[in-house]
Amino acid sequence: MATAGDGSISGIDLTDSEYQVVQSMIRNKYRATDAAGNVVLRGKQKMFKMKEEFPFVDADGEEVFTVKAGGIIDVAGNYVLSDAETGEDVVILDNDYSIFQDTWTIRDADTEAKIAQIDSRGALTTIARHYLPFGALIPHKYEITDQDGDHVGDISGHVSIKDKYDITIDDASDVPKESVVAAAMVIDAIQNH
């Protein structure tokens, strides 16, 4: 498990390099499985909250962290990921809203230093996903990079009735996997893909 201050979460330790995230058919409810198909994380958007909130639990149903919006309507804003065990804010997910590219930055909650960035690939695909009548059916792809812009991994969508993504982390030496997997779920819920 990673050490405090590096964006890691004390209640969970993700060690695989591949995960799959699947959205429930009914609402913004997600599960993440490891390469063997074991559930490692579940998250769901709390309904009827003034600020968006996503509690996440491990495979045993124990709360490990929560993601909360910084504002009431926060499509292009920030979301704070807080460790349930320590109560500490771990990372901030910043959304730099643009019609041409979806960009999310994962920052250290204390120093606000950039830890990683998640960018959609291709302006035409991003515009089509947002504005075409059936754009949400277009699978999306994101590239994950570290603070220096070096490739860390990918998030790739499937053509499916419910949202399904493969998260591949090729090199996470400087990037906490827990934050990347949580970000994939939160990005999907916020942007209603």
N, C-alpha and C positions, 0 to 999 in steps of 0.2 A: 504494500500500500504506500502511496506517495505521502510526502510530509506536508504539514500545515504550511500555508502560505504559497503553495504552488498550484492552487486551483483544484486540489483533490478534495474528496468528500469522505469523511471518516467512516461512514456506515456501509460503504460499498467499495469493492475493488474489482474493476473490470480489467481482465488480463488478455482476452482474446483480441485478435486484430480484425474480426468481422462480426457484425451484429445485424439483425434485421428488426426493423420497427414496423408494426402493423397497427393501423387505426381501426377502432371498432366501427361497425356499420352505423350505429345510432348517434353517437356524439363524439366530441373530442376526448376520446379515451384511447390510450396507447399501451402497447406492450413491446418490450425489447427482448429479443432472444439472442443467445450467444451462438457460435458456429455449430454447436451440438443440438440446438433447438431448445435449450433450457431457458426459461424466463429468468431474466436478471433484473428487470426493472419494469415497473408499471407507473403510468401517470395519467391523470385526467384533469381536465379543466373544470374548476368548480363553477357551478352555475349560479346565476343571480348575485354575483359579487360586483361591487362598484369598480374594483380594480381586478383585472384578470389574475387568477391564481391557479397554480398547477402543483398539487402535492404529488410526490413520487415515493413509491414504496419498493422494497426489494422483493425477492421471490417468496419470502415468508410473510409478506404483508406489513413489515416494519417500515415506518416512515424514515426515509434517509435524507431527503431534502425537499424544499419547496421553491418554486419559482413564482415571483410576484411582479406584476407590472408596476412601473414607477409612477404612472398616472392613470386617470380613469379611462380615457380613450387613448391607447398607446400603440397605434399601428406603426409609427415611426418613432420609437422611443427606446426605453431601456427596461430590462427585466433583471431582477436580482435573484440569484440562486443562493439559498441559505441552507447550511448544514443543519439537519434536524437534531443530531446528537450534541453538537457544540453550541448551536444557536448563532454561529458566526456567519456573516455574509461571505461567500466564497468567490463567486465571479459575477460579473455583470454582462448580460447579453445586450449589446447595442445594435439597433436596426437603423441602417442608413437607407431610408426609403428612396427608391428611384423607380421610374417606370421601365428603365432599361436593364437594371440589374438588381437583384436582391443581395444585399451585403449585410452580414451579421458579424460583429466583432465580439470576441470573448475577451473580457478584461479582468484583471485582478481587482477584487472588490476594495482592497485597501489602497493600493498604489495607482489604480486605474491603468496600469501598464497593459499593453496588448499582449495577450497570450496566444490567440489564434484568430483566424478570420475564415468565414464561410461565405463563398461567393457563388451565385448562380452562374451557369455557363451559357453565354449567348444572349444578346439583346433581343433578337427576334423571337426566340423561345420564351423569354420572360414576358415580353409584350403579349404574345399569343396566349400564354397561360392566364394573364390578367384580363384581357379584353375580348377574346373570341368567345362566342356563346358556349362552346364546349371545351374551352381552353384548359379547364381543370383536369381534363382527361389526358392531357399531354404530360408524359412522365418528365420530371425535372431532374436536373443534375446539379450538384454543387461540388466545388473543390474546396478542400480544407487546407489552409496553409498556416505555418507558424508565424511568430512575430517578425521573422526576417523575410517572409514571403516564400519560404521553401515549402514544397509539397509535403503534406502530411497524410492526406487521404481523400476519399470521395464519398458523397451521399448520392445514390442513384435510385430514382423512382421506377416503379413497375407500372405497366398498363394494367389497371385493376379497378374494380368497383369501389373498393376501399383503399385508402392510401397505404402503400407498402414501399419501404425503402431499404436498400442495402447500404450499410455504413462500413466502409473499408478503411482501416487506419494502417497505413504502410509504415509510418514512422512517428510514434507519439512520444519521443524522448522528452520533448518540451511541452507537450499538450496533454491535459488531463482527459482521458477517454470519457469519463463520467459527464463532463461538461459538454463534450461533443454530442454524445448520445442524447442528453437532455435537450440540447439546443435543436437537434433534428426534430424532436417531438414538438417543442414549443414553436419553432418556425412554421411547421405544418398547421398547427392549431391557430396561430395568430393570422396567418395569411390565408386561411380557409381553403387550402389546396385539397 
